Amino acid sequence: MIFANADILEQLTGKRRPSAQARWLISRCYKFERRADGTIALRMDELDAHTVSRSVPSAKRRWAVDLSQFNERQ
């Protein structure tokens, strides 16, 4: 298994301390482990699942009410 190193985690989260990195990762639903020394063990496939291979959701089409029948005078 390949894990993200400390530099990648800091770049991803914008945080330096492992506790702050963990809070950031939890808030974005990343799955990770904590090592005995408190550092984060984030698998590269988990990182890829959230970044590289994540598909962009299509824009939701909003439903519009047709009020043309009410605006016409008869």
DSSP file (Angstrom, degrees, kcal/mol; ACC not computed):
  #  RESIDUE AA STRUCTURE BP1 BP2  ACC     N-H-->O    O-->H-N    N-H-->O    O-->H-N    TCO  KAPPA ALPHA  PHI   PSI    X-CA   Y-CA   Z-CA
    1    1 A M              0   0    0      0, 0.0     2,-0.5     0, 0.0    42,-0.0   0.000 360.0 360.0 360.0 139.6    0.0    0.0    0.0
    2    2 A I        -     0   0    0      0, 0.0    42,-2.6     0, 0.0    43,-0.4  -0.896 360.0-160.9-105.9 131.1    1.2    3.5   -0.8
    3    3 A F  B     -A   43   0A   0     -2,-0.5    40,-0.2    40,-0.3     2,-0.2  -0.818  24.8-106.4-111.6 150.3    0.5    6.2    1.6
    4    4 A A        -     0   0    0     38,-3.3    38,-0.4    -2,-0.3     2,-0.1  -0.529  40.2-128.8 -69.8 136.9    0.5   10.0    1.1
    5    5 A N     >  -     0   0    0     -2,-0.2     4,-2.2    36,-0.1     3,-0.2  -0.272  27.3 -95.0 -83.5 176.1    3.5   11.6    2.8
    6    6 A A  H  > S+     0   0    0      1,-0.2     4,-2.3     2,-0.2     5,-0.2   0.839 123.0  55.0 -61.3 -36.1    3.5   14.6    5.2
    7    7 A D  H  > S+     0   0    0      2,-0.2     4,-2.3     1,-0.2    -1,-0.2   0.910 108.3  47.8 -65.6 -41.7    4.1   17.1    2.4
    8    8 A I  H  > S+     0   0    0      2,-0.2     4,-2.8     1,-0.2    -2,-0.2   0.919 112.2  49.8 -65.0 -43.4    1.1   15.9    0.4
    9    9 A L  H  X S+     0   0    0     -4,-2.2     4,-2.7     1,-0.2     6,-0.4   0.909 111.6  48.2 -62.2 -41.8   -1.1   16.0    3.4
   10   10 A E  H  X S+     0   0    0     -4,-2.3     4,-2.2     1,-0.2    -1,-0.2   0.897 113.6  47.2 -65.9 -39.2    0.0   19.5    4.3
   11   11 A Q  H  < S+     0   0    0     -4,-2.3    -2,-0.2    -5,-0.2    -1,-0.2   0.900 115.1  46.3 -68.0 -40.9   -0.6   20.6    0.7
   12   12 A L  H  < S+     0   0    0     -4,-2.8    -2,-0.2    -5,-0.2    -1,-0.2   0.942 125.2  28.3 -66.0 -49.4   -4.0   19.0    0.5
   13   13 A T  H  < S-     0   0    0     -4,-2.7    -2,-0.2     2,-0.2    -3,-0.2   0.752  91.0-133.6 -88.8 -25.7   -5.4   20.2    3.9
   14   14 A G  S  < S+     0   0    0     -4,-2.2     2,-0.3    -5,-0.4    -3,-0.1   0.617  72.1 114.5  77.1  11.7   -3.5   23.5    4.3
   15   15 A K        -     0   0    0     -6,-0.4    -1,-0.3    -5,-0.2    -2,-0.2  -0.870  51.3-165.6-117.7 148.4   -2.8   22.3    7.8
   16   16 A R        +     0   0    0     -2,-0.3    -1,-0.1    -3,-0.1    -6,-0.1   0.814  68.3  74.7-100.5 -39.7    0.5   21.4    9.5
   17   17 A R  S  > S-     0   0    0      1,-0.1     4,-2.3    -7,-0.1     3,-0.3  -0.545  77.6-132.1 -79.5 139.5   -0.5   19.6   12.7
   18   18 A P  H  > S+     0   0    0      0, 0.0     4,-2.5     0, 0.0     5,-0.1   0.838 106.6  56.0 -58.6 -34.1   -1.8   16.0   12.4
   19   19 A S  H  > S+     0   0    0      2,-0.2     4,-1.9     1,-0.2     5,-0.1   0.902 110.1  44.8 -66.7 -38.9   -4.8   16.8   14.6
   20   20 A A  H  > S+     0   0    0     -3,-0.3     4,-2.1     2,-0.2    -1,-0.2   0.878 112.5  51.9 -70.4 -37.9   -5.9   19.7   12.3
   21   21 A Q  H  X S+     0   0    0     -4,-2.3     4,-2.7     2,-0.2    -2,-0.2   0.903 108.2  52.1 -62.8 -40.8   -5.3   17.5    9.2
   22   22 A A  H  X S+     0   0    0     -4,-2.5     4,-2.7     2,-0.2     5,-0.2   0.916 108.6  49.6 -63.0 -44.1   -7.5   14.8   10.8
   23   23 A R  H  X S+     0   0    0     -4,-1.9     4,-2.2     2,-0.2    -1,-0.2   0.915 112.4  48.5 -60.2 -42.6  -10.4   17.3   11.4
   24   24 A W  H  X S+     0   0    0     -4,-2.1     4,-0.8     2,-0.2    -2,-0.2   0.928 113.3  46.5 -63.4 -46.1  -10.1   18.5    7.8
   25   25 A L  H ><>S+     0   0    0     -4,-2.7     5,-2.5     1,-0.2     3,-0.6   0.895 112.0  50.8 -65.3 -40.6  -10.1   15.0    6.4
   26   26 A I  H ><5S+     0   0    0     -4,-2.7     3,-1.6     1,-0.2    -1,-0.2   0.901 105.6  56.0 -62.9 -41.4  -13.0   13.9    8.6
   27   27 A S  H 3<5S+     0   0    0     -4,-2.2    -1,-0.2     1,-0.3    -2,-0.2   0.724 111.8  44.0 -65.8 -19.7  -15.1   16.9    7.5
   28   28 A R  T <<5S-     0   0    0     -4,-0.8    -1,-0.3    -3,-0.6    -2,-0.2   0.169 116.5-111.9-111.1  16.0  -14.6   15.9    3.9
   29   29 A C  T < 5 +     0   0    0     -3,-1.6     2,-0.3     1,-0.2    -3,-0.2   0.783  58.1 159.1  62.2  34.8  -15.3   12.1    4.5
   30   30 A Y      < -     0   0    0     -5,-2.5     2,-0.5    -6,-0.1    -1,-0.2  -0.655  37.3-133.4 -80.9 144.0  -11.8   10.8    3.8
   31   31 A K        +     0   0    0     -2,-0.3    12,-0.4    12,-0.1     2,-0.3  -0.885  43.0 147.0 -97.9 126.5  -11.0    7.4    5.3
   32   32 A F        -     0   0    0     -2,-0.5     2,-0.3    10,-0.1    10,-0.2  -0.942  38.4-125.3-151.8 169.4   -7.6    7.3    7.0
   33   33 A E  E     -B   41   0B   0      8,-2.1     8,-3.0    -2,-0.3     2,-0.5  -0.846  16.8-132.7-117.0 154.9   -5.7    5.8    9.9
   34   34 A R  E     -B   40   0B   0     -2,-0.3     6,-0.2     6,-0.2     5,-0.1  -0.946  22.9-138.5-107.3 129.6   -3.8    7.4   12.8
   35   35 A R    >   -     0   0    0      4,-2.9     3,-1.9    -2,-0.5     6,-0.0  -0.294  30.1 -99.8 -77.7 169.4   -0.4    6.0   13.5
   36   36 A A  T 3  S+     0   0    0      1,-0.3    -1,-0.1     2,-0.1    -2,-0.0   0.805 124.6  54.1 -60.8 -30.5    0.9    5.5   17.0
   37   37 A D  T 3  S-     0   0    0      2,-0.1    -1,-0.3     1,-0.0    -2,-0.0   0.436 121.9-106.4 -85.9   2.5    2.8    8.7   16.9
   38   38 A G  S <  S+     0   0    0     -3,-1.9    -2,-0.1     1,-0.3    -1,-0.0   0.307  76.3 132.0  95.6  -9.1   -0.3   10.7   15.9
   39   39 A T        -     0   0    0      1,-0.1    -4,-2.9    -5,-0.1     2,-0.4  -0.296  60.0-104.3 -75.0 164.7    0.5   11.2   12.3
   40   40 A I  E     -B   34   0B   0     -6,-0.2     2,-0.6     2,-0.0    -6,-0.2  -0.718  20.5-159.6 -94.4 136.0   -2.0   10.5    9.5
   41   41 A A  E     +B   33   0B   0     -8,-3.0    -8,-2.1    -2,-0.4     2,-0.6  -0.894  19.8 174.2-114.0  97.6   -1.8    7.5    7.2
   42   42 A L        -     0   0    0     -2,-0.6   -38,-3.3   -38,-0.4   -10,-0.1  -0.921  27.7-130.4-107.7 121.5   -3.9    8.4    4.2
   43   43 A R  B  >  -A    3   0A   0     -2,-0.6     4,-2.0   -12,-0.4     3,-0.3  -0.431  11.8-130.9 -70.9 143.2   -3.8    5.8    1.3
   44   44 A M  H  > S+     0   0    0    -42,-2.6     4,-2.8     1,-0.2     5,-0.2   0.840 108.0  57.1 -64.6 -33.2   -3.1    7.2   -2.1
   45   45 A D  H  > S+     0   0    0    -43,-0.4     4,-1.8     2,-0.2    -1,-0.2   0.855 106.8  49.6 -67.5 -31.9   -6.1    5.4   -3.6
   46   46 A E  H  > S+     0   0    0     -3,-0.3     4,-1.2     2,-0.2    -2,-0.2   0.903 111.5  48.7 -68.6 -41.7   -8.4    7.1   -1.1
   47   47 A L  H >X S+     0   0    0     -4,-2.0     4,-1.3     1,-0.2     3,-0.5   0.927 112.0  49.0 -62.2 -45.4   -6.8   10.4   -2.0
   48   48 A D  H 3<>S+     0   0    0     -4,-2.8     5,-2.1     1,-0.2     6,-0.4   0.867 104.9  58.9 -62.6 -37.0   -7.3    9.7   -5.7
   49   49 A A  H 3<5S+     0   0    0     -4,-1.8    -1,-0.2     1,-0.2    -2,-0.2   0.816 113.1  39.0 -62.9 -29.9  -10.9    8.7   -5.1
   50   50 A H  H <<5S+     0   0    0     -4,-1.2    -1,-0.2    -3,-0.5    -2,-0.2   0.649 132.5  17.2 -94.1 -16.6  -11.7   12.1   -3.7
   51   51 A T  T ><5S+     0   0    0     -4,-1.3     3,-0.5    -3,-0.2    -3,-0.2   0.735 123.4  31.3-119.3 -73.2   -9.6   14.2   -6.1
   52   52 A V  T 3 5S+     0   0    0     -5,-0.3    -3,-0.2     1,-0.2    -4,-0.1   0.929 126.1  32.6 -63.9 -52.3   -8.3   12.8   -9.4
   53   53 A S  T 3 <S+     0   0    0     -5,-2.1     2,-0.4     2,-0.1    -1,-0.2   0.400  85.6 120.5 -92.4   3.9  -11.1   10.4  -10.4
   54   54 A R    <   -     0   0    0     -3,-0.5     2,-0.2    -6,-0.4    -4,-0.1  -0.533  60.0-134.8 -71.3 126.2  -14.0   12.2   -8.9
   55   55 A S        -     0   0    0     -2,-0.4    -2,-0.1     1,-0.1    -1,-0.1  -0.545  18.0-114.9 -81.2 147.2  -16.5   13.0  -11.6
   56   56 A V        -     0   0    0     -2,-0.2    -1,-0.1     1,-0.1     2,-0.1  -0.696  33.1-120.9 -82.2 124.5  -18.0   16.5  -11.6
   57   57 A P        -     0   0    0      0, 0.0     3,-0.1     0, 0.0     2,-0.1  -0.379  28.5-112.8 -66.5 142.1  -21.7   16.4  -10.9
   58   58 A S        -     0   0    0      1,-0.1     2,-0.1    -2,-0.1     3,-0.0  -0.394  40.1 -91.5 -72.5 153.3  -23.9   17.8  -13.6
   59   59 A A        -     0   0    0      1,-0.1     2,-0.3    -2,-0.1    -1,-0.1  -0.395  42.4-115.7 -66.1 138.1  -25.8   20.9  -12.9
   60   60 A K        -     0   0    0     -2,-0.1     2,-0.5    -3,-0.1    -1,-0.1  -0.585  25.5-128.3 -76.5 132.1  -29.2   20.3  -11.5
   61   61 A R        -     0   0    0     -2,-0.3     2,-0.3    -3,-0.0    -1,-0.1  -0.693  21.6-136.2 -83.9 128.8  -31.9   21.5  -13.8
   62   62 A R        -     0   0    0     -2,-0.5     2,-0.4     1,-0.0    -1,-0.0  -0.648  14.2-122.8 -88.0 141.0  -34.4   23.7  -12.1
   63   63 A W        -     0   0    0     -2,-0.3     2,-0.4     1,-0.0    -1,-0.0  -0.662  26.6-159.1 -81.8 132.1  -38.1   23.3  -12.7
   64   64 A A        -     0   0    0     -2,-0.4     2,-0.4     2,-0.0    -1,-0.0  -0.934  13.8-128.8-116.6 137.5  -39.8   26.5  -13.9
   65   65 A V        -     0   0    0     -2,-0.4     2,-0.9     1,-0.0    -2,-0.0  -0.674  17.4-133.6 -83.7 133.2  -43.5   27.1  -13.7
   66   66 A D        +     0   0    0     -2,-0.4     3,-0.3     1,-0.1     4,-0.1  -0.788  32.3 167.7 -89.3 105.5  -45.2   28.1  -16.9
   67   67 A L    >>  +     0   0    0     -2,-0.9     4,-1.2     1,-0.2     3,-0.9   0.222  42.7 109.2-101.3  12.9  -47.4   31.1  -16.0
   68   68 A S  H 3> S+     0   0    0      1,-0.3     4,-1.0     2,-0.2     3,-0.2   0.830  73.2  59.1 -61.8 -31.9  -48.1   32.2  -19.6
   69   69 A Q  H 34 S+     0   0    0     -3,-0.3    -1,-0.3     1,-0.2    -2,-0.1   0.824 107.0  47.0 -66.0 -30.6  -51.7   31.0  -19.3
   70   70 A F  H <4 S+     0   0    0     -3,-0.9    -1,-0.2     1,-0.2    -2,-0.2   0.714 108.0  55.1 -84.4 -21.7  -52.3   33.4  -16.4
   71   71 A N  H  < S+     0   0    0     -4,-1.2     2,-0.3    -3,-0.2    -1,-0.2   0.673  87.6  90.7 -87.3 -17.8  -50.7   36.4  -18.0
   72   72 A E     <  -     0   0    0     -4,-1.0     2,-0.4    -3,-0.1     0, 0.0  -0.602  69.7-140.8 -80.7 136.7  -52.8   36.4  -21.2
   73   73 A R              0   0    0     -2,-0.3    -2,-0.1     1,-0.1    -3,-0.0  -0.820 360.0 360.0 -96.1 135.9  -56.0   38.4  -21.1
   74   74 A Q              0   0    0     -2,-0.4    -1,-0.1     0, 0.0    -2,-0.0   0.406 360.0 360.0-113.5 360.0  -59.0   36.9  -22.8
